[in-house]
Amino acid sequence: MRLLTFLLPAVLLFALPPASHAEMTLLMAEEDGCMWCARWDSEISEIYPKTIEGKTAPLRRVDIHASTPTDIALKRPLYYTPTFVLLDDGQEVGRIEGYPGEDFFWGLLGVLLRDAGVVIETSG
């Protein structure tokens, strides 16, 4: 019984999944009248929360002209819309300035996530 009491915590430790980032978020800085923001909305916004990327880094929208929320630390100011900033616990770890189209967006977001240490499983 003592051996079981000793081994059980060790077995449980190795059985747990690896720790993930506490809270990844994809910040989208936008403004009224931004045609590229509207294009992103029409091509991506509906499907984004249903994707692995969207579940890993849920979208948070901010107006580029508003003050930066106090729970966010950016490496540099936001100048362009849309700008997508990958945040890890509110700290900027990467960004995409502008919207290069659906195909490029997913690839660039994948690079940001990979560079932040997030592994996205792909099939095929």
N, C-alpha and C positions, 0 to 999 in steps of 0.2 A: 504494500500500500504506500509506503514512503517513496518508493521508486516512482510510482504513478504520480504522486503529488509533486515530485521533483520534475518529471518529464513533461507533464501536461502543459505547463506554461511555455516550455520551449517548443513543443509541438504546435501549440496555438500561434506562437510568434511566427513560425515559418509558414503556417497555413494562411496567414493574412495576406491580402493583396498588397503590392507595394504602395507606399504613400503617394498620393497625387498632390497636385498643387491645391492649396487650400481654396482659392477662388479665382478662377480665370474668368475674365470678362472681355468682350470685344466692344470697345467704346466706338460709337459712330458719331463724329462731329458733323453736323449738317446745318443748313439754313434754308429758310423759305426761298423758293424760286430757283433752287439749285437743280439744274436739269440732270446732272450726273447722280445726284441723290435720288431723284425721281426714277431714273433708269435702274439704279440698284434696287429701289423698292419694287419696281415691276418685274425684275429678273430674279431677285434673290430673297427679298424679305419674307415672302410667304413660306419658302422652303427652309430657310436658314435654321429656325428652331427645331426642325425635324431631323437635321443632319447630325452626324457625330461631332462635327466642328461646333455647331450651334449648341449642342448639349454640353460640350466641353467648355466653351466660352460663350455663354449667353450674351445677347446683344443688349447694350445700354446706349440709348441715344441722348445726345446733348446738343444744345444750340451753340454754335461756334461763337456767337456774340455774347453769350452769358458767361458769368464767372465760372472758372473751373471748379467743379465740386470739391469740397475740402477733403474727401476721402480718396482723391486721385492725385498721384504725383507723376507729372509728365517730365520727360527729359528736355523738351523744348516746347514752345508755344504751338498752338494750332493755327495754321494760316489758310488751309485749303479745305474745300468741301467737295465730296465727303473725305474725311480722314478717318481711317480705322486704326485704333490703337489697341493692341493686345496688352491687357493688364493682368498681372499676377499679384493678388492681394492689394490691388490699387496702385501698383508700381508699373510703369511702362516697361515692357520688355521688347516691344517692336511696333512698327506702324506701316500702314499702306496709305500713301497720300494720293488721293484721287480714286476714281473707279475705272480700271482698265478693261472692263467687260467681264462677263461671267466666267469664261474659261481661265483668264489670267487671275481673276480674283481668288478662285479656289486654290490655284497653285501657289500664289503668294501667301495666302492665309495658311496653307499647309507648311510652308517654309517657316513662317513666324511661329507656329505651334511646335514644329520640330526643334527649332532653335531654342525654344523655351523649355525643351525637355519633355514635351507631350508627344506620345506615340499614337498616331492615328492608324488603325488597321485598315488596309484596303484589300479588296478582293481582286483576284485575277492576276 
